[in-house]
Amino acid sequence: METFIQYAPLIVVIMVFLIQQRVVVTPEQLEKKHREIIEDVEEKFATLNSVKDLKEQVFEMKEKIDRIYECIIAVK
């Protein structure tokens, strides 16, 4: 306990430095940053479901174009 009291001022200075430099964060700050990251990701990237739906639509369009092409070739 005596060594703790002896180094207490140094420990306080180190803790204040870490808090000022934002090396140590509070759970509230961490949650706020997490929400910001989630919002940025939702704005910039597509979800897996929307990409799958888009691929299905492209595949359906390709099939329709192929049918139209076959009809045009059959008429000639």
DSSP file (Angstrom, degrees, kcal/mol; ACC not computed):
  #  RESIDUE AA STRUCTURE BP1 BP2  ACC     N-H-->O    O-->H-N    N-H-->O    O-->H-N    TCO  KAPPA ALPHA  PHI   PSI    X-CA   Y-CA   Z-CA
    1    1 A M     >        0   0    0      0, 0.0     4,-2.1     0, 0.0     5,-0.2   0.000 360.0 360.0 360.0 -33.4    0.0    0.0    0.0
    2    2 A E  H  >  +     0   0    0      1,-0.2     4,-2.2     2,-0.2     5,-0.1   0.883 360.0  50.9 -66.5 -37.4    2.9    2.3    0.7
    3    3 A T  H  > S+     0   0    0      2,-0.2     4,-2.0     1,-0.2    -1,-0.2   0.862 108.2  53.7 -67.6 -33.2    4.3    1.9   -2.8
    4    4 A F  H  > S+     0   0    0      2,-0.2     4,-0.5     1,-0.2    -2,-0.2   0.923 110.7  45.6 -64.4 -44.1    0.8    2.7   -4.2
    5    5 A I  H >< S+     0   0    0     -4,-2.1     3,-0.5     1,-0.2    -2,-0.2   0.865 110.8  54.4 -66.9 -35.7    0.7    5.9   -2.2
    6    6 A Q  H 3< S+     0   0    0     -4,-2.2     4,-0.2     1,-0.2    -1,-0.2   0.894 117.0  35.5 -64.9 -40.0    4.2    6.8   -3.3
    7    7 A Y  H 3X S+     0   0    0     -4,-2.0     4,-2.4     1,-0.2    -1,-0.2   0.343  87.9 103.5 -96.5   6.0    3.3    6.4   -7.0
    8    8 A A  H <X S+     0   0    0     -4,-0.5     4,-2.5    -3,-0.5     5,-0.2   0.906  79.4  50.2 -58.3 -46.7   -0.2    7.8   -6.8
    9    9 A P  H  > S+     0   0    0      0, 0.0     4,-2.3     0, 0.0    -1,-0.2   0.912 112.1  48.5 -60.8 -39.2    0.7   11.2   -8.3
   10   10 A L  H  > S+     0   0    0     -4,-0.2     4,-2.4     2,-0.2    -2,-0.2   0.906 110.9  50.4 -65.0 -41.2    2.4    9.6  -11.2
   11   11 A I  H  X S+     0   0    0     -4,-2.4     4,-2.5     2,-0.2    -1,-0.2   0.909 110.5  49.8 -62.8 -42.4   -0.6    7.3  -11.7
   12   12 A V  H  X S+     0   0    0     -4,-2.5     4,-2.6     2,-0.2    -2,-0.2   0.923 110.9  49.2 -63.1 -44.6   -3.0   10.2  -11.7
   13   13 A V  H  X S+     0   0    0     -4,-2.3     4,-2.4     1,-0.2    -2,-0.2   0.919 112.1  48.5 -61.6 -44.1   -0.8   12.1  -14.2
   14   14 A I  H  X S+     0   0    0     -4,-2.4     4,-2.5     2,-0.2    -1,-0.2   0.914 111.9  49.1 -63.4 -42.9   -0.7    9.1  -16.5
   15   15 A M  H  X S+     0   0    0     -4,-2.5     4,-2.2     2,-0.2    -2,-0.2   0.913 111.2  49.3 -63.9 -42.3   -4.4    8.6  -16.3
   16   16 A V  H  X S+     0   0    0     -4,-2.6     4,-2.6     1,-0.2    -1,-0.2   0.913 111.3  50.4 -63.6 -41.6   -5.1   12.3  -17.1
   17   17 A F  H  X S+     0   0    0     -4,-2.4     4,-2.3    -5,-0.2    -2,-0.2   0.929 110.6  48.9 -60.6 -45.8   -2.8   12.1  -20.1
   18   18 A L  H  <>S+     0   0    0     -4,-2.5     5,-2.5     1,-0.2     6,-1.0   0.878 112.9  47.5 -63.7 -37.8   -4.5    9.0  -21.4
   19   19 A I  H ><5S+     0   0    0     -4,-2.2     3,-0.9     3,-0.2    -1,-0.2   0.909 112.1  49.6 -70.3 -41.0   -7.9   10.5  -21.0
   20   20 A Q  H 3<5S+     0   0    0     -4,-2.6    -2,-0.2     1,-0.3    -1,-0.2   0.875 112.3  47.2 -65.3 -36.7   -6.8   13.8  -22.7
   21   21 A Q  T 3<5S-     0   0    0     -4,-2.3    -1,-0.3    -5,-0.2    -2,-0.2   0.432 111.9-123.6 -84.4   1.7   -5.3   11.9  -25.6
   22   22 A R  T < 5S+     0   0    0     -3,-0.9    -3,-0.2    -4,-0.2    -2,-0.1   0.827  71.0 133.2  58.5  36.9   -8.4    9.8  -25.9
   23   23 A V  S   <S+     0   0    0     -5,-2.5     2,-0.5    -6,-0.2    -4,-0.2   0.830  70.3  50.4 -77.4 -35.1   -6.5    6.6  -25.5
   24   24 A V  S    S-     0   0    0     -6,-1.0     2,-0.3    -9,-0.1    -1,-0.2  -0.911  79.2-169.0-104.8 126.8   -9.2    5.5  -23.0
   25   25 A V        -     0   0    0     -2,-0.5    -6,-0.0    -3,-0.1    -2,-0.0  -0.820  18.8-122.0-115.6 156.1  -12.8    5.8  -24.1
   26   26 A T     >  -     0   0    0     -2,-0.3     4,-2.2     1,-0.1     5,-0.2  -0.539  29.8-111.2 -87.8 160.1  -16.0    5.6  -22.2
   27   27 A P  H  > S+     0   0    0      0, 0.0     4,-2.5     0, 0.0     5,-0.2   0.849 119.0  56.2 -59.3 -32.8  -18.7    3.1  -23.2
   28   28 A E  H  > S+     0   0    0      2,-0.2     4,-2.3     1,-0.2     5,-0.2   0.918 107.9  46.9 -65.6 -42.3  -20.9    6.0  -24.3
   29   29 A Q  H  > S+     0   0    0      1,-0.2     4,-2.3     2,-0.2    -1,-0.2   0.896 112.4  50.5 -65.2 -39.3  -18.2    7.3  -26.7
   30   30 A L  H  X S+     0   0    0     -4,-2.2     4,-2.1     2,-0.2    -2,-0.2   0.909 110.8  48.1 -65.0 -42.3  -17.7    3.8  -28.0
   31   31 A E  H  X S+     0   0    0     -4,-2.5     4,-2.3     2,-0.2    -2,-0.2   0.898 110.8  51.8 -65.4 -40.7  -21.4    3.3  -28.6
   32   32 A K  H  X S+     0   0    0     -4,-2.3     4,-2.0     1,-0.2    -2,-0.2   0.929 111.4  46.4 -61.5 -45.6  -21.7    6.7  -30.4
   33   33 A K  H  X S+     0   0    0     -4,-2.3     4,-2.4     1,-0.2    -1,-0.2   0.880 109.8  55.0 -64.7 -38.0  -18.8    5.9  -32.7
   34   34 A H  H  X S+     0   0    0     -4,-2.1     4,-2.4     1,-0.2    -1,-0.2   0.923 108.0  48.6 -61.0 -45.0  -20.3    2.4  -33.4
   35   35 A R  H  X S+     0   0    0     -4,-2.3     4,-2.3     1,-0.2    -1,-0.2   0.896 110.4  51.6 -62.6 -39.8  -23.6    4.1  -34.5
   36   36 A E  H  X S+     0   0    0     -4,-2.0     4,-2.3     2,-0.2    -2,-0.2   0.916 110.4  48.4 -63.1 -42.5  -21.7    6.5  -36.7
   37   37 A I  H  X S+     0   0    0     -4,-2.4     4,-2.4     2,-0.2    -2,-0.2   0.921 110.6  50.9 -64.2 -43.9  -19.8    3.6  -38.4
   38   38 A I  H  X S+     0   0    0     -4,-2.4     4,-2.3     1,-0.2    -1,-0.2   0.911 110.9  49.1 -60.3 -43.1  -23.1    1.7  -38.9
   39   39 A E  H  X S+     0   0    0     -4,-2.3     4,-1.8     1,-0.2    -1,-0.2   0.912 110.9  49.6 -64.4 -42.4  -24.7    4.7  -40.5
   40   40 A D  H  X S+     0   0    0     -4,-2.3     4,-2.1     1,-0.2     5,-0.2   0.909 111.1  49.4 -62.5 -41.6  -21.8    5.3  -42.8
   41   41 A V  H  X S+     0   0    0     -4,-2.4     4,-2.3     1,-0.2    -2,-0.2   0.908 109.2  51.8 -65.1 -42.0  -21.8    1.7  -43.9
   42   42 A E  H  < S+     0   0    0     -4,-2.3    -1,-0.2     1,-0.2    -2,-0.2   0.857 112.9  46.4 -63.4 -34.3  -25.5    1.7  -44.6
   43   43 A E  H  < S+     0   0    0     -4,-1.8    -1,-0.2    -5,-0.2    -2,-0.2   0.872 120.8  34.9 -74.2 -37.2  -25.1    4.8  -46.8
   44   44 A K  H  < S+     0   0    0     -4,-2.1     2,-0.3    -5,-0.2    -2,-0.2   0.735 112.3  52.5 -95.1 -24.1  -22.1    3.6  -48.8
   45   45 A F  S  < S-     0   0    0     -4,-2.3     2,-0.2    -5,-0.2    -1,-0.0  -0.846  72.1-124.2-122.2 151.8  -22.6   -0.1  -49.3
   46   46 A A        -     0   0    0     -2,-0.3     2,-0.1     1,-0.1    -3,-0.1  -0.607  30.9-114.4 -88.3 150.0  -25.3   -2.3  -50.6
   47   47 A T     >  -     0   0    0     -2,-0.2     4,-1.9     1,-0.1     5,-0.2  -0.421  24.5-113.8 -79.4 161.4  -26.7   -5.1  -48.5
   48   48 A L  H  > S+     0   0    0      1,-0.2     4,-2.3     2,-0.2     5,-0.2   0.885 116.0  54.0 -62.2 -39.8  -26.3   -8.8  -49.5
   49   49 A N  H  > S+     0   0    0      1,-0.2     4,-2.4     2,-0.2    -1,-0.2   0.906 107.7  49.0 -63.7 -41.6  -30.0   -9.1  -50.1
   50   50 A S  H  > S+     0   0    0      1,-0.2     4,-2.2     2,-0.2    -1,-0.2   0.875 110.7  50.8 -68.2 -34.5  -30.2   -6.2  -52.5
   51   51 A V  H  X S+     0   0    0     -4,-1.9     4,-2.3     2,-0.2    -2,-0.2   0.917 110.4  49.2 -67.0 -42.4  -27.2   -7.4  -54.5
   52   52 A K  H  X S+     0   0    0     -4,-2.3     4,-2.2     2,-0.2    -2,-0.2   0.919 111.2  49.9 -62.1 -43.2  -28.8  -10.9  -54.8
   53   53 A D  H  X S+     0   0    0     -4,-2.4     4,-2.2     1,-0.2    -1,-0.2   0.912 110.3  50.4 -61.4 -42.1  -32.1   -9.3  -56.0
   54   54 A L  H  X S+     0   0    0     -4,-2.2     4,-2.3     1,-0.2    -1,-0.2   0.896 108.9  51.4 -63.8 -40.4  -30.2   -7.2  -58.5
   55   55 A K  H  X S+     0   0    0     -4,-2.3     4,-2.4     2,-0.2    -1,-0.2   0.907 109.3  50.8 -63.1 -41.4  -28.4  -10.3  -59.9
   56   56 A E  H  X S+     0   0    0     -4,-2.2     4,-2.4     1,-0.2    -2,-0.2   0.910 110.1  49.8 -62.0 -42.0  -31.7  -12.1  -60.3
   57   57 A Q  H  X S+     0   0    0     -4,-2.2     4,-2.4     2,-0.2    -2,-0.2   0.907 110.6  49.2 -64.5 -41.1  -33.1   -9.1  -62.2
   58   58 A V  H  X S+     0   0    0     -4,-2.3     4,-2.4     2,-0.2    -1,-0.2   0.912 110.9  50.6 -63.9 -41.5  -30.1   -9.0  -64.5
   59   59 A F  H  X S+     0   0    0     -4,-2.4     4,-2.1     2,-0.2    -2,-0.2   0.910 110.6  48.9 -62.7 -42.4  -30.4  -12.7  -65.1
   60   60 A E  H  X S+     0   0    0     -4,-2.4     4,-2.2     1,-0.2    -1,-0.2   0.901 111.1  50.4 -63.8 -40.7  -34.1  -12.3  -66.0
   61   61 A M  H  X S+     0   0    0     -4,-2.4     4,-2.5     1,-0.2    -2,-0.2   0.899 108.7  52.1 -63.8 -39.9  -33.4   -9.4  -68.3
   62   62 A K  H  X S+     0   0    0     -4,-2.4     4,-2.4     1,-0.2    -2,-0.2   0.913 108.7  50.4 -62.4 -42.7  -30.7  -11.5  -70.1
   63   63 A E  H  X S+     0   0    0     -4,-2.1     4,-2.1     1,-0.2    -1,-0.2   0.918 111.5  48.3 -61.9 -43.1  -33.2  -14.4  -70.6
   64   64 A K  H  X S+     0   0    0     -4,-2.2     4,-2.4     2,-0.2    -2,-0.2   0.902 111.2  49.9 -65.1 -41.0  -35.7  -12.0  -72.1
   65   65 A I  H  X S+     0   0    0     -4,-2.5     4,-2.6     1,-0.2    -1,-0.2   0.903 109.3  52.4 -64.5 -40.2  -33.1  -10.4  -74.4
   66   66 A D  H  X S+     0   0    0     -4,-2.4     4,-2.4     2,-0.2    -2,-0.2   0.909 109.6  49.1 -61.5 -41.5  -32.1  -13.9  -75.5
   67   67 A R  H  X S+     0   0    0     -4,-2.1     4,-2.3     2,-0.2    -2,-0.2   0.918 111.5  48.8 -63.8 -43.5  -35.7  -14.8  -76.3
   68   68 A I  H  X S+     0   0    0     -4,-2.4     4,-2.3     1,-0.2    -2,-0.2   0.919 111.3  50.2 -62.4 -42.8  -36.1  -11.5  -78.3
   69   69 A Y  H  X S+     0   0    0     -4,-2.6     4,-2.4     1,-0.2    -2,-0.2   0.908 110.2  49.9 -61.4 -43.4  -32.9  -12.2  -80.2
   70   70 A E  H  X S+     0   0    0     -4,-2.4     4,-2.3     1,-0.2    -1,-0.2   0.884 110.0  51.0 -63.3 -38.7  -34.1  -15.8  -81.0
   71   71 A C  H  X S+     0   0    0     -4,-2.3     4,-1.7     2,-0.2    -2,-0.2   0.908 110.3  49.2 -64.8 -41.4  -37.4  -14.4  -82.3
   72   72 A I  H  X S+     0   0    0     -4,-2.3     4,-1.3     1,-0.2    -2,-0.2   0.917 112.6  47.4 -65.2 -42.6  -35.7  -11.9  -84.5
   73   73 A I  H  < S+     0   0    0     -4,-2.4    -1,-0.2     1,-0.2    -2,-0.2   0.883 110.1  53.2 -66.2 -37.5  -33.4  -14.6  -85.9
   74   74 A A  H  < S+     0   0    0     -4,-2.3    -1,-0.2     1,-0.2    -2,-0.2   0.840 105.2  54.7 -67.8 -32.7  -36.3  -17.0  -86.5
   75   75 A V  H  <        0   0    0     -4,-1.7    -1,-0.2     1,-0.3    -2,-0.2   0.858 360.0 360.0 -69.6 -35.9  -38.2  -14.3  -88.5
   76   76 A K     <        0   0    0     -4,-1.3    -1,-0.3    -5,-0.1    -2,-0.2   0.499 360.0 360.0 -71.1 360.0  -35.3  -13.7  -90.9
